[in-house]
């Protein structure tokens, strides 16, 4: 899993793959928060990048929900 994913790459994934990636990203963010709390986080920009990836995933999922409804 990589936090530097483009939205165009995400649009090529299936719904199941999007939800799987969302789960992986959420776990990664939890691990990063734990590392930050224990002062073991080396790259302080990484949690922000993971948050942006989660936002991109949720945006693509929501766009598909809107398309299916409309």
mmCIF file of the N, C-alpha and C atoms, coordinates in Angstrom:
data_MODEL
# 
_entry.id   MODEL 
# 
loop_
_atom_site.group_PDB 
_atom_site.id 
_atom_site.type_symbol 
_atom_site.label_atom_id 
_atom_site.label_alt_id 
_atom_site.label_comp_id 
_atom_site.label_asym_id 
_atom_site.label_entity_id 
_atom_site.label_seq_id 
_atom_site.pdbx_PDB_ins_code 
_atom_site.Cartn_x 
_atom_site.Cartn_y 
_atom_site.Cartn_z 
_atom_site.occupancy 
_atom_site.B_iso_or_equiv 
_atom_site.pdbx_formal_charge 
_atom_site.auth_seq_id 
_atom_site.auth_comp_id 
_atom_site.auth_asym_id 
_atom_site.auth_atom_id 
_atom_site.pdbx_PDB_model_num 
ATOM 1   N N  . UNK A 1 1  ? 0.844   -1.179 0.000   1.00 0.00 ? 1  UNK A N  1 
ATOM 2   C CA . UNK A 1 1  ? 0.000   0.000  0.000   1.00 0.00 ? 1  UNK A CA 1 
ATOM 3   C C  . UNK A 1 1  ? 0.885   1.236  0.000   1.00 0.00 ? 1  UNK A C  1 
ATOM 4   N N  . UNK A 1 2  ? 0.480   2.220  -0.771  1.00 0.00 ? 2  UNK A N  1 
ATOM 5   C CA . UNK A 1 2  ? 1.286   3.430  -0.884  1.00 0.00 ? 2  UNK A CA 1 
ATOM 6   C C  . UNK A 1 2  ? 0.416   4.646  -0.641  1.00 0.00 ? 2  UNK A C  1 
ATOM 7   N N  . UNK A 1 3  ? 0.921   5.600  0.105   1.00 0.00 ? 3  UNK A N  1 
ATOM 8   C CA . UNK A 1 3  ? 0.136   6.792  0.414   1.00 0.00 ? 3  UNK A CA 1 
ATOM 9   C C  . UNK A 1 3  ? 0.198   7.845  -0.690  1.00 0.00 ? 3  UNK A C  1 
ATOM 10  N N  . UNK A 1 4  ? 1.016   7.631  -1.714  1.00 0.00 ? 4  UNK A N  1 
ATOM 11  C CA . UNK A 1 4  ? 1.127   8.598  -2.800  1.00 0.00 ? 4  UNK A CA 1 
ATOM 12  C C  . UNK A 1 4  ? 0.346   8.133  -4.030  1.00 0.00 ? 4  UNK A C  1 
ATOM 13  N N  . UNK A 1 5  ? -0.924  7.839  -3.823  1.00 0.00 ? 5  UNK A N  1 
ATOM 14  C CA . UNK A 1 5  ? -1.785  7.328  -4.874  1.00 0.00 ? 5  UNK A CA 1 
ATOM 15  C C  . UNK A 1 5  ? -2.548  8.477  -5.507  1.00 0.00 ? 5  UNK A C  1 
ATOM 16  N N  . UNK A 1 6  ? -2.660  8.470  -6.830  1.00 0.00 ? 6  UNK A N  1 
ATOM 17  C CA . UNK A 1 6  ? -3.400  9.496  -7.552  1.00 0.00 ? 6  UNK A CA 1 
ATOM 18  C C  . UNK A 1 6  ? -4.875  9.123  -7.619  1.00 0.00 ? 6  UNK A C  1 
ATOM 19  N N  . UNK A 1 7  ? -5.727  10.120 -7.727  1.00 0.00 ? 7  UNK A N  1 
ATOM 20  C CA . UNK A 1 7  ? -7.156  9.874  -7.835  1.00 0.00 ? 7  UNK A CA 1 
ATOM 21  C C  . UNK A 1 7  ? -7.482  9.098  -9.099  1.00 0.00 ? 7  UNK A C  1 
ATOM 22  N N  . UNK A 1 8  ? -6.744  9.342  -10.173 1.00 0.00 ? 8  UNK A N  1 
ATOM 23  C CA . UNK A 1 8  ? -6.994  8.618  -11.422 1.00 0.00 ? 8  UNK A CA 1 
ATOM 24  C C  . UNK A 1 8  ? -6.696  7.129  -11.247 1.00 0.00 ? 8  UNK A C  1 
ATOM 25  N N  . UNK A 1 9  ? -5.682  6.803  -10.457 1.00 0.00 ? 9  UNK A N  1 
ATOM 26  C CA . UNK A 1 9  ? -5.381  5.398  -10.180 1.00 0.00 ? 9  UNK A CA 1 
ATOM 27  C C  . UNK A 1 9  ? -6.488  4.762  -9.358  1.00 0.00 ? 9  UNK A C  1 
ATOM 28  N N  . UNK A 1 10 ? -7.050  5.519  -8.432  1.00 0.00 ? 10 UNK A N  1 
ATOM 29  C CA . UNK A 1 10 ? -8.104  4.990  -7.578  1.00 0.00 ? 10 UNK A CA 1 
ATOM 30  C C  . UNK A 1 10 ? -9.376  4.715  -8.370  1.00 0.00 ? 10 UNK A C  1 
ATOM 31  N N  . UNK A 1 11 ? -9.646  5.522  -9.373  1.00 0.00 ? 11 UNK A N  1 
ATOM 32  C CA . UNK A 1 11 ? -10.867 5.345  -10.163 1.00 0.00 ? 11 UNK A CA 1 
ATOM 33  C C  . UNK A 1 11 ? -10.839 4.050  -10.977 1.00 0.00 ? 11 UNK A C  1 
ATOM 34  N N  . UNK A 1 12 ? -9.659  3.491  -11.185 1.00 0.00 ? 12 UNK A N  1 
ATOM 35  C CA . UNK A 1 12 ? -9.543  2.242  -11.928 1.00 0.00 ? 12 UNK A CA 1 
ATOM 36  C C  . UNK A 1 12 ? -9.830  1.020  -11.066 1.00 0.00 ? 12 UNK A C  1 
ATOM 37  N N  . UNK A 1 13 ? -9.888  1.187  -9.751  1.00 0.00 ? 13 UNK A N  1 
ATOM 38  C CA . UNK A 1 13 ? -10.120 0.066  -8.846  1.00 0.00 ? 13 UNK A CA 1 
ATOM 39  C C  . UNK A 1 13 ? -11.609 -0.251 -8.742  1.00 0.00 ? 13 UNK A C  1 
ATOM 40  N N  . UNK A 1 14 ? -11.908 -1.513 -8.397  1.00 0.00 ? 14 UNK A N  1 
ATOM 41  C CA . UNK A 1 14 ? -13.298 -1.904 -8.172  1.00 0.00 ? 14 UNK A CA 1 
ATOM 42  C C  . UNK A 1 14 ? -13.729 -1.418 -6.785  1.00 0.00 ? 14 UNK A C  1 
ATOM 43  N N  . UNK A 1 15 ? -15.029 -1.505 -6.524  1.00 0.00 ? 15 UNK A N  1 
ATOM 44  C CA . UNK A 1 15 ? -15.549 -1.070 -5.223  1.00 0.00 ? 15 UNK A CA 1 
ATOM 45  C C  . UNK A 1 15 ? -14.923 -1.877 -4.084  1.00 0.00 ? 15 UNK A C  1 
ATOM 46  N N  . UNK A 1 16 ? -14.818 -3.184 -4.262  1.00 0.00 ? 16 UNK A N  1 
ATOM 47  C CA . UNK A 1 16 ? -14.215 -4.027 -3.223  1.00 0.00 ? 16 UNK A CA 1 
ATOM 48  C C  . UNK A 1 16 ? -12.768 -3.628 -2.962  1.00 0.00 ? 16 UNK A C  1 
ATOM 49  N N  . UNK A 1 17 ? -12.038 -3.336 -4.027  1.00 0.00 ? 17 UNK A N  1 
ATOM 50  C CA . UNK A 1 17 ? -10.640 -2.924 -3.869  1.00 0.00 ? 17 UNK A CA 1 
ATOM 51  C C  . UNK A 1 17 ? -10.544 -1.578 -3.163  1.00 0.00 ? 17 UNK A C  1 
ATOM 52  N N  . UNK A 1 18 ? -11.494 -0.671 -3.453  1.00 0.00 ? 18 UNK A N  1 
ATOM 53  C CA . UNK A 1 18 ? -11.490 0.637  -2.791  1.00 0.00 ? 18 UNK A CA 1 
ATOM 54  C C  . UNK A 1 18 ? -11.704 0.475  -1.289  1.00 0.00 ? 18 UNK A C  1 
ATOM 55  N N  . UNK A 1 19 ? -12.678 -0.359 -0.924  1.00 0.00 ? 19 UNK A N  1 
ATOM 56  C CA . UNK A 1 19 ? -12.935 -0.570 0.506   1.00 0.00 ? 19 UNK A CA 1 
ATOM 57  C C  . UNK A 1 19 ? -11.760 -1.264 1.185   1.00 0.00 ? 19 UNK A C  1 
ATOM 58  N N  . UNK A 1 20 ? -11.098 -2.158 0.474   1.00 0.00 ? 20 UNK A N  1 
ATOM 59  C CA . UNK A 1 20 ? -9.918  -2.829 1.020   1.00 0.00 ? 20 UNK A CA 1 
ATOM 60  C C  . UNK A 1 20 ? -8.794  -1.814 1.258   1.00 0.00 ? 20 UNK A C  1 
ATOM 61  N N  . UNK A 1 21 ? -8.565  -0.943 0.279   1.00 0.00 ? 21 UNK A N  1 
ATOM 62  C CA . UNK A 1 21 ? -7.540  0.090  0.419   1.00 0.00 ? 21 UNK A CA 1 
ATOM 63  C C  . UNK A 1 21 ? -7.887  1.052  1.555   1.00 0.00 ? 21 UNK A C  1 
ATOM 64  N N  . UNK A 1 22 ? -9.169  1.362  1.699   1.00 0.00 ? 22 UNK A N  1 
ATOM 65  C CA . UNK A 1 22 ? -9.604  2.247  2.781   1.00 0.00 ? 22 UNK A CA 1 
ATOM 66  C C  . UNK A 1 22 ? -9.296  1.621  4.138   1.00 0.00 ? 22 UNK A C  1 
ATOM 67  N N  . UNK A 1 23 ? -9.538  0.333  4.267   1.00 0.00 ? 23 UNK A N  1 
ATOM 68  C CA . UNK A 1 23 ? -9.217  -0.370 5.509   1.00 0.00 ? 23 UNK A CA 1 
ATOM 69  C C  . UNK A 1 23 ? -7.729  -0.365 5.807   1.00 0.00 ? 23 UNK A C  1 
ATOM 70  N N  . UNK A 1 24 ? -6.932  -0.599 4.771   1.00 0.00 ? 24 UNK A N  1 
ATOM 71  C CA . UNK A 1 24 ? -5.472  -0.588 4.942   1.00 0.00 ? 24 UNK A CA 1 
ATOM 72  C C  . UNK A 1 24 ? -4.986  0.798  5.365   1.00 0.00 ? 24 UNK A C  1 
ATOM 73  N N  . UNK A 1 25 ? -5.547  1.831  4.732   1.00 0.00 ? 25 UNK A N  1 
ATOM 74  C CA . UNK A 1 25 ? -5.132  3.196  5.046   1.00 0.00 ? 25 UNK A CA 1 
ATOM 75  C C  . UNK A 1 25 ? -5.522  3.565  6.477   1.00 0.00 ? 25 UNK A C  1 
ATOM 76  N N  . UNK A 1 26 ? -6.697  3.134  6.902   1.00 0.00 ? 26 UNK A N  1 
ATOM 77  C CA . UNK A 1 26 ? -7.141  3.429  8.265   1.00 0.00 ? 26 UNK A CA 1 
ATOM 78  C C  . UNK A 1 26 ? -6.227  2.750  9.288   1.00 0.00 ? 26 UNK A C  1 
ATOM 79  N N  . UNK A 1 27 ? -5.831  1.509  9.013   1.00 0.00 ? 27 UNK A N  1 
ATOM 80  C CA . UNK A 1 27 ? -4.910  0.809  9.914   1.00 0.00 ? 27 UNK A CA 1 
ATOM 81  C C  . UNK A 1 27 ? -3.552  1.503  9.950   1.00 0.00 ? 27 UNK A C  1 
ATOM 82  N N  . UNK A 1 28 ? -3.100  1.935  8.774   1.00 0.00 ? 28 UNK A N  1 
ATOM 83  C CA . UNK A 1 28 ? -1.821  2.635  8.696   1.00 0.00 ? 28 UNK A CA 1 
ATOM 84  C C  . UNK A 1 28 ? -1.856  3.929  9.502   1.00 0.00 ? 28 UNK A C  1 
ATOM 85  N N  . UNK A 1 29 ? -2.966  4.668  9.388   1.00 0.00 ? 29 UNK A N  1 
ATOM 86  C CA . UNK A 1 29 ? -3.098  5.913  10.143  1.00 0.00 ? 29 UNK A CA 1 
ATOM 87  C C  . UNK A 1 29 ? -3.094  5.635  11.641  1.00 0.00 ? 29 UNK A C  1 
ATOM 88  N N  . UNK A 1 30 ? -3.772  4.569  12.067  1.00 0.00 ? 30 UNK A N  1 
ATOM 89  C CA . UNK A 1 30 ? -3.781  4.211  13.477  1.00 0.00 ? 30 UNK A CA 1 
ATOM 90  C C  . UNK A 1 30 ? -2.358  3.892  13.961  1.00 0.00 ? 30 UNK A C  1 
ATOM 91  N N  . UNK A 1 31 ? -1.612  3.140  13.145  1.00 0.00 ? 31 UNK A N  1 
ATOM 92  C CA . UNK A 1 31 ? -0.227  2.811  13.502  1.00 0.00 ? 31 UNK A CA 1 
ATOM 93  C C  . UNK A 1 31 ? 0.640   4.061  13.583  1.00 0.00 ? 31 UNK A C  1 
ATOM 94  N N  . UNK A 1 32 ? 0.436   4.987  12.653  1.00 0.00 ? 32 UNK A N  1 
ATOM 95  C CA . UNK A 1 32 ? 1.210   6.230  12.669  1.00 0.00 ? 32 UNK A CA 1 
ATOM 96  C C  . UNK A 1 32 ? 0.877   7.072  13.898  1.00 0.00 ? 32 UNK A C  1 
ATOM 97  N N  . UNK A 1 33 ? -0.395  7.114  14.260  1.00 0.00 ? 33 UNK A N  1 
ATOM 98  C CA . UNK A 1 33 ? -0.779  7.866  15.465  1.00 0.00 ? 33 UNK A CA 1 
ATOM 99  C C  . UNK A 1 33 ? -0.165  7.250  16.707  1.00 0.00 ? 33 UNK A C  1 
ATOM 100 N N  . UNK A 1 34 ? -0.126  5.918  16.751  1.00 0.00 ? 34 UNK A N  1 
ATOM 101 C CA . UNK A 1 34 ? 0.491   5.240  17.880  1.00 0.00 ? 34 UNK A CA 1 
ATOM 102 C C  . UNK A 1 34 ? 1.984   5.555  17.924  1.00 0.00 ? 34 UNK A C  1 
ATOM 103 N N  . UNK A 1 35 ? 2.633   5.532  16.780  1.00 0.00 ? 35 UNK A N  1 
ATOM 104 C CA . UNK A 1 35 ? 4.066   5.858  16.719  1.00 0.00 ? 35 UNK A CA 1 
ATOM 105 C C  . UNK A 1 35 ? 4.317   7.290  17.159  1.00 0.00 ? 35 UNK A C  1 
ATOM 106 N N  . UNK A 1 36 ? 3.432   8.195  16.769  1.00 0.00 ? 36 UNK A N  1 
ATOM 107 C CA . UNK A 1 36 ? 3.590   9.595  17.169  1.00 0.00 ? 36 UNK A CA 1 
ATOM 108 C C  . UNK A 1 36 ? 3.418   9.748  18.677  1.00 0.00 ? 36 UNK A C  1 
ATOM 109 N N  . UNK A 1 37 ? 2.481   9.007  19.244  1.00 0.00 ? 37 UNK A N  1 
ATOM 110 C CA . UNK A 1 37 ? 2.229   9.108  20.685  1.00 0.00 ? 37 UNK A CA 1 
ATOM 111 C C  . UNK A 1 37 ? 3.400   8.579  21.506  1.00 0.00 ? 37 UNK A C  1 
ATOM 112 N N  . UNK A 1 38 ? 4.125   7.622  20.939  1.00 0.00 ? 38 UNK A N  1 
ATOM 113 C CA . UNK A 1 38 ? 5.262   7.049  21.657  1.00 0.00 ? 38 UNK A CA 1 
ATOM 114 C C  . UNK A 1 38 ? 6.589   7.653  21.206  1.00 0.00 ? 38 UNK A C  1 
ATOM 115 N N  . UNK A 1 39 ? 6.521   8.763  20.487  1.00 0.00 ? 39 UNK A N  1 
ATOM 116 C CA . UNK A 1 39 ? 7.706   9.473  19.996  1.00 0.00 ? 39 UNK A CA 1 
ATOM 117 C C  . UNK A 1 39 ? 8.620   8.602  19.142  1.00 0.00 ? 39 UNK A C  1 
ATOM 118 N N  . UNK A 1 40 ? 8.032   7.724  18.343  1.00 0.00 ? 40 UNK A N  1 
ATOM 119 C CA . UNK A 1 40 ? 8.816   6.877  17.453  1.00 0.00 ? 40 UNK A CA 1 
ATOM 120 C C  . UNK A 1 40 ? 8.594   7.242  15.990  1.00 0.00 ? 40 UNK A C  1 
ATOM 121 N N  . UNK A 1 41 ? 7.814   8.265  15.726  1.00 0.00 ? 41 UNK A N  1 
ATOM 122 C CA . UNK A 1 41 ? 7.500   8.660  14.358  1.00 0.00 ? 41 UNK A CA 1 
ATOM 123 C C  . UNK A 1 41 ? 8.680   9.449  13.779  1.00 0.00 ? 41 UNK A C  1 
ATOM 124 N N  . UNK A 1 42 ? 9.219   8.968  12.670  1.00 0.00 ? 42 UNK A N  1 
ATOM 125 C CA . UNK A 1 42 ? 10.368  9.639  12.064  1.00 0.00 ? 42 UNK A CA 1 
ATOM 126 C C  . UNK A 1 42 ? 9.940   10.682 11.039  1.00 0.00 ? 42 UNK A C  1 
ATOM 127 N N  . UNK A 1 43 ? 8.895   10.390 10.265  1.00 0.00 ? 43 UNK A N  1 
ATOM 128 C CA . UNK A 1 43 ? 8.425   11.325 9.244   1.00 0.00 ? 43 UNK A CA 1 
ATOM 129 C C  . UNK A 1 43 ? 7.091   11.911 9.712   1.00 0.00 ? 43 UNK A C  1 
ATOM 130 N N  . UNK A 1 44 ? 7.115   13.137 10.158  1.00 0.00 ? 44 UNK A N  1 
ATOM 131 C CA . UNK A 1 44 ? 5.906   13.743 10.725  1.00 0.00 ? 44 UNK A CA 1 
ATOM 132 C C  . UNK A 1 44 ? 4.894   14.138 9.654   1.00 0.00 ? 44 UNK A C  1 
ATOM 133 N N  . UNK A 1 45 ? 5.273   14.098 8.384   1.00 0.00 ? 45 UNK A N  1 
ATOM 134 C CA . UNK A 1 45 ? 4.342   14.423 7.304   1.00 0.00 ? 45 UNK A CA 1 
ATOM 135 C C  . UNK A 1 45 ? 3.504   13.225 6.883   1.00 0.00 ? 45 UNK A C  1 
ATOM 136 N N  . UNK A 1 46 ? 3.905   12.051 7.278   1.00 0.00 ? 46 UNK A N  1 
ATOM 137 C CA . UNK A 1 46 ? 3.235   10.834 6.824   1.00 0.00 ? 46 UNK A CA 1 
ATOM 138 C C  . UNK A 1 46 ? 1.770   10.734 7.256   1.00 0.00 ? 46 UNK A C  1 
ATOM 139 N N  . UNK A 1 47 ? 1.403   11.067 8.499   1.00 0.00 ? 47 UNK A N  1 
ATOM 140 C CA . UNK A 1 47 ? -0.030  10.988 8.856   1.00 0.00 ? 47 UNK A CA 1 
ATOM 141 C C  . UNK A 1 47 ? -0.904  11.877 7.974   1.00 0.00 ? 47 UNK A C  1 
ATOM 142 N N  . UNK A 1 48 ? -0.430  13.035 7.624   1.00 0.00 ? 48 UNK A N  1 
ATOM 143 C CA . UNK A 1 48 ? -1.188  13.925 6.753   1.00 0.00 ? 48 UNK A CA 1 
ATOM 144 C C  . UNK A 1 48 ? -1.383  13.339 5.365   1.00 0.00 ? 48 UNK A C  1 
ATOM 145 N N  . UNK A 1 49 ? -0.345  12.682 4.859   1.00 0.00 ? 49 UNK A N  1 
ATOM 146 C CA . UNK A 1 49 ? -0.439  12.053 3.538   1.00 0.00 ? 49 UNK A CA 1 
ATOM 147 C C  . UNK A 1 49 ? -1.442  10.908 3.559   1.00 0.00 ? 49 UNK A C  1 
ATOM 148 N N  . UNK A 1 50 ? -1.457  10.153 4.638   1.00 0.00 ? 50 UNK A N  1 
ATOM 149 C CA . UNK A 1 50 ? -2.404  9.045  4.748   1.00 0.00 ? 50 UNK A CA 1 
ATOM 150 C C  . UNK A 1 50 ? -3.828  9.585  4.866   1.00 0.00 ? 50 UNK A C  1 
ATOM 151 N N  . UNK A 1 51 ? -4.003  10.680 5.599   1.00 0.00 ? 51 UNK A N  1 
ATOM 152 C CA . UNK A 1 51 ? -5.332  11.298 5.703   1.00 0.00 ? 51 UNK A CA 1 
ATOM 153 C C  . UNK A 1 51 ? -5.835  11.747 4.336   1.00 0.00 ? 51 UNK A C  1 
ATOM 154 N N  . UNK A 1 52 ? -4.942  12.304 3.531   1.00 0.00 ? 52 UNK A N  1 
ATOM 155 C CA . UNK A 1 52 ? -5.334  12.738 2.189   1.00 0.00 ? 52 UNK A CA 1 
ATOM 156 C C  . UNK A 1 52 ? -5.720  11.540 1.321   1.00 0.00 ? 52 UNK A C  1 
ATOM 157 N N  . UNK A 1 53 ? -4.994  10.443 1.475   1.00 0.00 ? 53 UNK A N  1 
ATOM 158 C CA . UNK A 1 53 ? -5.328  9.234  0.722   1.00 0.00 ? 53 UNK A CA 1 
ATOM 159 C C  . UNK A 1 53 ? -6.698  8.715  1.133   1.00 0.00 ? 53 UNK A C  1 
ATOM 160 N N  . UNK A 1 54 ? -6.982  8.733  2.433   1.00 0.00 ? 54 UNK A N  1 
ATOM 161 C CA . UNK A 1 54 ? -8.294  8.302  2.921   1.00 0.00 ? 54 UNK A CA 1 
ATOM 162 C C  . UNK A 1 54 ? -9.385  9.198  2.338   1.00 0.00 ? 54 UNK A C  1 
ATOM 163 N N  . UNK A 1 55 ? -9.137  10.490 2.294   1.00 0.00 ? 55 UNK A N  1 
ATOM 164 C CA . UNK A 1 55 ? -10.104 11.424 1.723   1.00 0.00 ? 55 UNK A CA 1 
ATOM 165 C C  . UNK A 1 55 ? -10.321 11.138 0.245   1.00 0.00 ? 55 UNK A C  1 
ATOM 166 N N  . UNK A 1 56 ? -9.258  10.834 -0.492  1.00 0.00 ? 56 UNK A N  1 
ATOM 167 C CA . UNK A 1 56 ? -9.389  10.516 -1.918  1.00 0.00 ? 56 UNK A CA 1 
ATOM 168 C C  . UNK A 1 56 ? -10.222 9.250  -2.112  1.00 0.00 ? 56 UNK A C  1 
ATOM 169 N N  . UNK A 1 57 ? -9.936  8.237  -1.285  1.00 0.00 ? 57 UNK A N  1 
ATOM 170 C CA . UNK A 1 57 ? -10.697 6.992  -1.376  1.00 0.00 ? 57 UNK A CA 1 
ATOM 171 C C  . UNK A 1 57 ? -12.179 7.235  -1.109  1.00 0.00 ? 57 UNK A C  1 
ATOM 172 N N  . UNK A 1 58 ? -12.464 7.972  -0.049  1.00 0.00 ? 58 UNK A N  1 
ATOM 173 C CA . UNK A 1 58 ? -13.864 8.250  0.287   1.00 0.00 ? 58 UNK A CA 1 
ATOM 174 C C  . UNK A 1 58 ? -14.551 9.073  -0.793  1.00 0.00 ? 58 UNK A C  1 
ATOM 175 N N  . UNK A 1 59 ? -13.812 9.976  -1.433  1.00 0.00 ? 59 UNK A N  1 
ATOM 176 C CA . UNK A 1 59 ? -14.382 10.790 -2.513  1.00 0.00 ? 59 UNK A CA 1 
ATOM 177 C C  . UNK A 1 59 ? -14.772 9.915  -3.695  1.00 0.00 ? 59 UNK A C  1 
ATOM 178 N N  . UNK A 1 60 ? -13.899 9.010  -4.094  1.00 0.00 ? 60 UNK A N  1 
ATOM 179 C CA . UNK A 1 60 ? -14.197 8.131  -5.220  1.00 0.00 ? 60 UNK A CA 1 
ATOM 180 C C  . UNK A 1 60 ? -15.379 7.219  -4.892  1.00 0.00 ? 60 UNK A C  1 
ATOM 181 N N  . UNK A 1 61 ? -15.415 6.699  -3.667  1.00 0.00 ? 61 UNK A N  1 
ATOM 182 C CA . UNK A 1 61 ? -16.532 5.845  -3.250  1.00 0.00 ? 61 UNK A CA 1 
ATOM 183 C C  . UNK A 1 61 ? -17.835 6.634  -3.299  1.00 0.00 ? 61 UNK A C  1 
ATOM 184 N N  . UNK A 1 62 ? -17.816 7.845  -2.810  1.00 0.00 ? 62 UNK A N  1 
ATOM 185 C CA . UNK A 1 62 ? -19.022 8.679  -2.797  1.00 0.00 ? 62 UNK A CA 1 
ATOM 186 C C  . UNK A 1 62 ? -19.464 9.046  -4.210  1.00 0.00 ? 62 UNK A C  1 
ATOM 187 N N  . UNK A 1 63 ? -18.512 9.328  -5.099  1.00 0.00 ? 63 UNK A N  1 
ATOM 188 C CA . UNK A 1 63 ? -18.857 9.639  -6.488  1.00 0.00 ? 63 UNK A CA 1 
ATOM 189 C C  . UNK A 1 63 ? -19.579 8.454  -7.134  1.00 0.00 ? 63 UNK A C  1 
ATOM 190 N N  . UNK A 1 64 ? -19.123 7.257  -6.845  1.00 0.00 ? 64 UNK A N  1 
ATOM 191 C CA . UNK A 1 64 ? -19.775 6.072  -7.401  1.00 0.00 ? 64 UNK A CA 1 
ATOM 192 C C  . UNK A 1 64 ? -21.166 5.872  -6.820  1.00 0.00 ? 64 UNK A C  1 
ATOM 193 N N  . UNK A 1 65 ? -21.333 6.159  -5.526  1.00 0.00 ? 65 UNK A N  1 
ATOM 194 C CA . UNK A 1 65 ? -22.659 6.057  -4.913  1.00 0.00 ? 65 UNK A CA 1 
ATOM 195 C C  . UNK A 1 65 ? -23.627 7.026  -5.582  1.00 0.00 ? 65 UNK A C  1 
ATOM 196 N N  . UNK A 1 66 ? -23.170 8.224  -5.864  1.00 0.00 ? 66 UNK A N  1 
ATOM 197 C CA . UNK A 1 66 ? -24.019 9.246  -6.496  1.00 0.00 ? 66 UNK A CA 1 
ATOM 198 C C  . UNK A 1 66 ? -24.372 8.814  -7.920  1.00 0.00 ? 66 UNK A C  1 
ATOM 199 N N  . UNK A 1 67 ? -23.399 8.251  -8.652  1.00 0.00 ? 67 UNK A N  1 
ATOM 200 C CA . UNK A 1 67 ? -23.656 7.796  -10.017 1.00 0.00 ? 67 UNK A CA 1 
ATOM 201 C C  . UNK A 1 67 ? -24.701 6.681  -10.034 1.00 0.00 ? 67 UNK A C  1 
ATOM 202 N N  . UNK A 1 68 ? -24.596 5.749  -9.089  1.00 0.00 ? 68 UNK A N  1 
ATOM 203 C CA . UNK A 1 68 ? -25.534 4.628  -9.044  1.00 0.00 ? 68 UNK A CA 1 
ATOM 204 C C  . UNK A 1 68 ? -26.932 5.088  -8.676  1.00 0.00 ? 68 UNK A C  1 
ATOM 205 N N  . UNK A 1 69 ? -27.037 6.104  -7.827  1.00 0.00 ? 69 UNK A N  1 
ATOM 206 C CA . UNK A 1 69 ? -28.340 6.605  -7.406  1.00 0.00 ? 69 UNK A CA 1 
ATOM 207 C C  . UNK A 1 69 ? -28.999 7.445  -8.503  1.00 0.00 ? 69 UNK A C  1 
ATOM 208 N N  . UNK A 1 70 ? -28.194 8.133  -9.283  1.00 0.00 ? 70 UNK A N  1 
ATOM 209 C CA . UNK A 1 70 ? -28.724 9.059  -10.276 1.00 0.00 ? 70 UNK A CA 1 
ATOM 210 C C  . UNK A 1 70 ? -28.833 8.465  -11.599 1.00 0.00 ? 70 UNK A C  1 
# 
